[in-house]
Amino acid sequence: MSRDGDPLQPVGSVVDATPAARPDATGLAGRYCRIEKLDPARHGDALWQAMKGDDGLWTYMANGPFADGKVFANWLDESAVRLDPHAYAVCDFASGAAEGIVTLMEIRPAMRAIEMGSIVYSRRLQRTPKATEAQYLVARHVFETLGYRRYEWKCNALNAPSRRAALRLGFTFEGIFRQHMIVKGRNRDTAWFSMLDSEWPARKAAFEAWLDPANFDAAGRQKRPLAAAGDQT
């Protein structure tokens, strides 16, 4: 498309410019987990018990590790009151215990763009259906309820597990922002990924096929990986 028919001045297609909604305290329920607005009084003790002493969880994070439960609690208190980043607890559906944190950040309603970031999964949450379902629930909320058209994932370019997770979850790699940040006194090159609203229906189908109980054997092992679940070939 070009402005006034001038082929020398191409412009983007017309899109719905209605601003997206900001995240709120709405809870999200799945089969394996619940996503709840982070509440230190309700989630703090369980999160500390799940994460204490595990310094490796914080290597690529801007905060942590934490010397003791009081310092951790202070950080949770600060995180819970912020509107951007907007933090949630990932809770086991059966027990209700909080086992991880996910965050919506870089919230730009006018641009209809938002980022999933500052993900901290305890070891008991990692590599479980709950971990994947948490990402599905938030992505579905972002696209279908809040009305965003661009969903971002950014991580330290050296964080290989996060980069693999982004690709597994259906995000597209967009490139490296060199010397993007200074974190804990160290350089951070940042890997950028995105998922678009036009891509969400196929990503949603892949998530739902993978999360189906029929995709797991009696020992809880997946039969088909997430990427294969979404393969239409």
Phi, psi and chi 1 to 4 in degrees:
 res  aa     phi    psi   chi1   chi2   chi3   chi4
   1 MET       -  141.7 -179.5  180.0  -67.0      -
   2 SER  -128.4  158.0   59.6      -      -      -
   3 ARG   -73.6  123.3 -174.2 -178.0  -58.3  -81.8
   4 ASP    52.9   30.9  -63.2  -32.9      -      -
   5 GLY    76.3    7.8      -      -      -      -
   6 ASP   -83.3  110.3 -174.6  -12.7      -      -
   7 PRO   -67.9  -13.6   25.4  -34.5      -      -
   8 LEU   -85.4   -6.8  -61.5 -179.8      -      -
   9 GLN  -128.5   69.2  -69.3 -172.1  -51.7      -
  10 PRO   -67.1  144.0   24.6  -33.8      -      -
  11 VAL  -132.0  164.7  -65.0      -      -      -
  12 GLY   -72.7  165.7      -      -      -      -
  13 SER   -70.0  154.6   59.6      -      -      -
  14 VAL   -71.9  133.7  175.4      -      -      -
  15 VAL  -129.6  164.5  -60.1      -      -      -
  16 ASP   -69.7  114.0 -179.5    0.5      -      -
  17 ALA   -95.1   12.1      -      -      -      -
  18 THR   -62.4  124.5  -55.6      -      -      -
  19 PRO   -58.8  144.6  -23.4   34.5      -      -
  20 ALA   -72.8  166.2      -      -      -      -
  21 ALA   -85.8  152.8      -      -      -      -
  22 ARG   -82.2  149.0  -72.5 -171.9  172.2  -84.8
  23 PRO   -59.9  148.7  -20.1   31.5      -      -
  24 ASP  -133.2 -159.1   57.1   20.8      -      -
  25 ALA   -88.7   11.1      -      -      -      -
  26 THR   -58.0  129.6  -60.0      -      -      -
  27 GLY   -86.3  153.0      -      -      -      -
  28 LEU  -124.9  126.0  -51.1  173.0      -      -
  29 ALA  -112.8  133.9      -      -      -      -
  30 GLY  -119.6 -161.0      -      -      -      -
  31 ARG   -84.0  -33.3 -179.4  178.7  -71.4  112.7
  32 TYR  -109.7  -24.3  -52.8  104.9      -      -
  33 CYS  -146.9  168.6   73.8      -      -      -
  34 ARG  -124.6  143.9  -75.6 -173.5   53.7   84.4
  35 ILE  -106.4  120.4  -54.5  -62.9      -      -
  36 GLU  -126.4  143.0  -59.2  176.1   -4.0      -
  37 LYS   -54.1  132.0 -179.9   69.5  178.9   74.5
  38 LEU   -57.8  124.4  179.9   63.8      -      -
  39 ASP  -131.1  105.0 -179.4  -16.5      -      -
  40 PRO   -55.0  -36.4  -28.0   37.0      -      -
  41 ALA   -65.4  -35.8      -      -      -      -
  42 ARG   -90.7  -34.8 -171.6  162.7   73.4 -108.6
  43 HIS  -108.7  -16.7  -55.6  126.7      -      -
  44 GLY   -59.5  -49.5      -      -      -      -
  45 ASP   -62.2  -44.4  -71.8  -14.8      -      -
  46 ALA   -65.1  -40.0      -      -      -      -
  47 LEU   -64.6  -41.9  -74.3  170.4      -      -
  48 TRP   -64.3  -43.2  175.0 -116.3      -      -
  49 GLN   -63.0  -34.3  -68.1  -56.5  -44.9      -
  50 ALA   -77.3  -24.2      -      -      -      -
  51 MET  -115.7  -15.6  -62.0  177.6  179.3      -
  52 LYS   -62.0  140.2   66.9  178.6  180.0  180.0
  53 GLY    78.8   -2.2      -      -      -      -
  54 ASP  -104.1   76.3 -164.3  -14.9      -      -
  55 ASP   -62.3  -26.4  -69.6   -0.6      -      -
  56 GLY   -63.9  -19.2      -      -      -      -
  57 LEU   -65.9  -21.0  -63.7  177.3      -      -
  58 TRP  -110.1    5.5  -52.6   95.6      -      -
  59 THR   -54.3  -43.9  -59.7      -      -      -
  60 TYR  -102.3    9.2  -63.6  107.0      -      -
  61 MET   -92.7  155.2  -59.5  -69.2  -69.4      -
  62 ALA   -71.6  -24.0      -      -      -      -
  63 ASN  -117.9  169.7  -58.3   96.0      -      -
  64 GLY    74.3  171.3      -      -      -      -
  65 PRO   -68.6  167.7   26.6  -33.9      -      -
  66 PHE  -111.2  137.9  -58.6   93.2      -      -
  67 ALA   -66.9  -34.4      -      -      -      -
  68 ASP  -159.3  176.9   52.7   44.6      -      -
  69 GLY   -63.3  -30.6      -      -      -      -
  70 LYS   -67.5  -44.1 -177.5  177.4 -179.8  179.5
  71 VAL   -64.4  -41.1  178.1      -      -      -
  72 PHE   -62.2  -43.2  179.3   75.7      -      -
  73 ALA   -63.2  -38.3      -      -      -      -
  74 ASN   -63.1  -40.2  -70.8  -20.6      -      -
  75 TRP   -66.0  -41.0  174.2   71.9      -      -
  76 LEU   -61.8  -42.0  -80.5 -171.8      -      -
  77 ASP   -59.2  -44.1  -73.3  -19.5      -      -
  78 GLU   -66.2  -39.9  -65.6  171.4   -0.9      -
  79 SER   -68.1  -35.8  -60.8      -      -      -
  80 ALA   -69.8  -27.8      -      -      -      -
  81 VAL   -91.1  -11.0  -61.4      -      -      -
  82 ARG   -74.6  142.6  -65.4 -168.8 -178.1  113.4
  83 LEU   -89.2  -27.0  -61.6  179.1      -      -
  84 ASP  -150.9  104.4 -174.7   -1.0      -      -
  85 PRO   -69.5  152.3  -17.4   31.4      -      -
  86 HIS  -114.4  107.0 -171.1   92.9      -      -
  87 ALA   -96.5  144.4      -      -      -      -
  88 TYR  -126.8  151.6  -61.8   91.0      -      -
  89 ALA   -95.8  139.8      -      -      -      -
  90 VAL   -98.1  116.5 -179.6      -      -      -
  91 CYS  -115.3  139.5  -56.2      -      -      -
  92 ASP   -60.7  133.2  179.9   80.8      -      -
  93 PHE   -66.2  -40.1 -169.9   87.7      -      -
  94 ALA   -74.2  -49.1      -      -      -      -
  95 SER   -89.7  -24.0   70.3      -      -      -
  96 GLY    81.9   -3.8      -      -      -      -
  97 ALA   -72.7  136.0      -      -      -      -
  98 ALA   -75.3  132.4      -      -      -      -
  99 GLU  -126.6   -3.5  -61.9  179.4  -19.7      -
 100 GLY  -170.6  175.7      -      -      -      -
 101 ILE  -133.1  135.9  -62.1  169.8      -      -
 102 VAL  -127.6  156.0  -64.3      -      -      -
 103 THR  -140.1  134.1  -53.8      -      -      -
 104 LEU   -95.5  131.1  -70.0  174.7      -      -
 105 MET  -148.2  177.9   55.8 -161.6  -59.9      -
 106 GLU    47.2   50.1  -62.6  -67.7  -31.1      -
 107 ILE   -81.4  115.8  -57.8  166.3      -      -
 108 ARG  -127.8   80.1  -53.8 -176.4  -61.7  -75.3
 109 PRO   -57.6  -38.8  -25.9   36.5      -      -
 110 ALA   -64.2  -32.6      -      -      -      -
 111 MET   -90.7   -6.7  -61.9  -63.9  106.4      -
 112 ARG    54.6   46.5  -63.6  174.3   58.2 -160.9
 113 ALA  -131.8  142.9      -      -      -      -
 114 ILE  -154.7  156.8 -164.4  167.7      -      -
 115 GLU  -122.2  140.1  177.2 -175.0  -16.8      -
 116 MET   -91.2  122.6  161.8   57.8   63.3      -
 117 GLY  -157.8 -176.3      -      -      -      -
 118 SER    48.4   49.9  -63.4      -      -      -
 119 ILE   -86.4  124.5  -58.2  165.2      -      -
 120 VAL  -127.7  107.1 -170.5      -      -      -
 121 TYR  -105.4  125.4  -79.0  176.4      -      -
 122 SER   -64.5  163.6   66.7      -      -      -
 123 ARG   -60.5  -33.8  -58.7  -62.9  175.7 -176.0
 124 ARG   -71.4  -18.9   71.4 -179.9   64.2  161.8
 125 LEU   -92.0  -31.8  177.3   57.0      -      -
 126 GLN   -61.1  142.8  -67.1  175.7   19.0      -
 127 ARG    59.8   37.8  -56.5 -179.3   70.1   82.2
 128 THR  -124.6  161.0   67.8      -      -      -
 129 PRO   -56.5  -31.6  -28.9   37.4      -      -
 130 LYS   -60.1  -40.3  -69.9  178.0  -72.4 -171.6
 131 ALA   -62.4  -42.9      -      -      -      -
 132 THR   -72.6  -41.9  -63.5      -      -      -
 133 GLU   -62.2  -34.4 -174.8  178.4   59.5      -
 134 ALA   -58.5  -43.0      -      -      -      -
 135 GLN   -68.1  -38.9  -65.9  -61.7  -33.3      -
 136 TYR   -61.5  -47.6  161.6   71.6      -      -
 137 LEU   -61.4  -42.9  -69.0  172.3      -      -
 138 VAL   -70.6  -42.1  176.6      -      -      -
 139 ALA   -61.5  -44.4      -      -      -      -
 140 ARG   -59.9  -41.6 -174.2 -179.8   66.4 -179.2
 141 HIS   -63.7  -43.1 -173.9   62.0      -      -
 142 VAL   -60.7  -47.0  160.7      -      -      -
 143 PHE   -81.8  -46.0  -73.1  118.5      -      -
 144 GLU   -89.3  -28.0  -61.7 -176.6   10.7      -
 145 THR  -105.4  -48.8  -57.7      -      -      -
 146 LEU   -81.9  -24.8  -58.9 -178.8      -      -
 147 GLY    85.5   31.8      -      -      -      -
 148 TYR   -84.2  152.8  -73.9   86.1      -      -
 149 ARG  -108.9  -14.7   64.2 -166.2  -67.1  -98.8
 150 ARG  -135.6  127.3  175.4  178.3  168.5   84.3
 151 TYR  -121.6  120.0 -169.4   36.5      -      -
 152 GLU  -107.0  155.4  -61.4  175.5  -22.2      -
 153 TRP  -138.5  122.6  178.9  -65.3      -      -
 154 LYS  -128.6  143.7  -54.4 -173.4 -171.8   88.3
 155 CYS  -153.1  163.3   63.1      -      -      -
 156 ASN   -55.1  130.6 -169.9  -49.0      -      -
 157 ALA   -61.5  -20.0      -      -      -      -
 158 LEU   -86.3   -6.3  -62.0  175.5      -      -
 159 ASN   -85.9   82.5 -172.4  -11.2      -      -
 160 ALA   -60.5  -41.6      -      -      -      -
 161 PRO   -60.9  -39.1  -26.5   36.6      -      -
 162 SER   -67.2  -38.3 -176.2      -      -      -
 163 ARG   -66.9  -39.9  -66.6  179.8   65.7  166.5
 164 ARG   -64.9  -39.5  -72.4 -165.1  -60.7  -90.5
 165 ALA   -63.0  -42.9      -      -      -      -
 166 ALA   -58.2  -46.0      -      -      -      -
 167 LEU   -67.0  -42.4  -65.3  173.2      -      -
 168 ARG   -60.2  -37.7  172.7 -179.8  176.4  -91.0
 169 LEU   -80.2   -4.3  -65.4  169.0      -      -
 170 GLY   101.8   11.1      -      -      -      -
 171 PHE   -80.9  152.3  -71.0   82.4      -      -
 172 THR  -104.0  129.9  -62.6      -      -      -
 173 PHE   -69.9  132.3  176.6   61.6      -      -
 174 GLU  -114.2  -15.5  -64.9 -175.7  -34.8      -
 175 GLY   138.4 -178.8      -      -      -      -
 176 ILE  -112.9  127.8  -56.7  -68.0      -      -
 177 PHE   -92.0  108.2  -83.9   39.3      -      -
 178 ARG   -75.2  141.8  -60.4  178.5  -60.1  164.0
 179 GLN    46.2   47.3  -64.2 -171.3   11.3      -
 180 HIS   -74.6  -36.2  179.2 -135.2      -      -
 181 MET  -146.1  163.6  -58.8  172.6   70.6      -
 182 ILE  -116.8  117.0  -60.9  173.0      -      -
 183 VAL  -124.6  122.6  178.8      -      -      -
 184 LYS    54.1   38.3  -63.7  177.4  179.3  175.1
 185 GLY    76.6    9.2      -      -      -      -
 186 ARG  -121.4  150.5  -63.9 -179.9 -179.2  -86.1
 187 ASN   -64.7  142.6  174.9   66.2      -      -
 188 ARG  -129.6  114.5  169.5  173.0  147.9  164.0
 189 ASP   -84.0  138.9  -64.8  -13.5      -      -
 190 THR  -114.0  127.7  -61.8      -      -      -
 191 ALA   -87.8  130.4      -      -      -      -
 192 TRP  -108.4  136.9  -75.0   53.0      -      -
 193 PHE  -135.2  158.4  -59.2   80.1      -      -
 194 SER  -149.5  159.4   72.0      -      -      -
 195 MET  -132.6  136.6 -174.0 -174.2  -58.9      -
 196 LEU  -107.1  157.1  -54.8 -177.1      -      -
 197 ASP   -60.0  -32.4   55.1   -9.1      -      -
 198 SER   -68.1  -23.1   59.2      -      -      -
 199 GLU   -90.5  -16.0  -61.1  166.1  -20.4      -
 200 TRP   -60.2  -43.1  171.6 -119.5      -      -
 201 PRO   -54.3  -42.3  -29.0   38.3      -      -
 202 ALA   -70.2  -38.9      -      -      -      -
 203 ARG   -65.2  -41.3  -56.0  -62.8 -169.7  -92.5
 204 LYS   -60.3  -45.2  178.1 -178.9 -179.6  179.2
 205 ALA   -60.8  -39.1      -      -      -      -
 206 ALA   -66.0  -45.1      -      -      -      -
 207 PHE   -57.1  -49.1  -87.0  119.6      -      -
 208 GLU   -67.4  -35.2  -67.4  180.0   -9.9      -
 209 ALA   -65.9  -40.4      -      -      -      -
 210 TRP   -69.7  -39.9 -171.9   86.2      -      -
 211 LEU   -76.7  -12.8  -70.7  165.5      -      -
 212 ASP   -58.3  131.5 -169.4  -56.9      -      -
 213 PRO   -54.0  -26.8  -27.9   36.0      -      -
 214 ALA   -66.8  -14.4      -      -      -      -
 215 ASN   -83.9    1.2 -171.1   43.4      -      -
 216 PHE  -122.9  141.5  -60.6   92.5      -      -
 217 ASP   -83.4 -175.2   64.5   18.6      -      -
 218 ALA   -63.3  -24.0      -      -      -      -
 219 ALA   -91.0    2.4      -      -      -      -
 220 GLY    84.8   11.0      -      -      -      -
 221 ARG   -86.4  139.8  -65.3 -178.2  -65.7 -102.5
 222 GLN   -66.3  146.1   67.8  176.1    5.9      -
 223 LYS   -91.5  -38.3  -63.4  177.0 -178.9  177.3
 224 ARG  -128.6  137.5  -60.6 -179.4   66.7 -157.7
 225 PRO   -70.0  164.8   24.6  -32.6      -      -
 226 LEU   -59.6  -43.9  180.0   55.0      -      -
 227 ALA   -60.4  -42.1      -      -      -      -
 228 ALA   -67.3  -32.9      -      -      -      -
 229 ALA   -62.9  -28.6      -      -      -      -
 230 GLY   -99.0    5.0      -      -      -      -
 231 ASP   -76.9  118.4 -173.4   -2.8      -      -
 232 GLN   -96.9    3.5  -58.2  -60.3  -48.9      -
 233 THR   -81.2      -   60.3      -      -      -
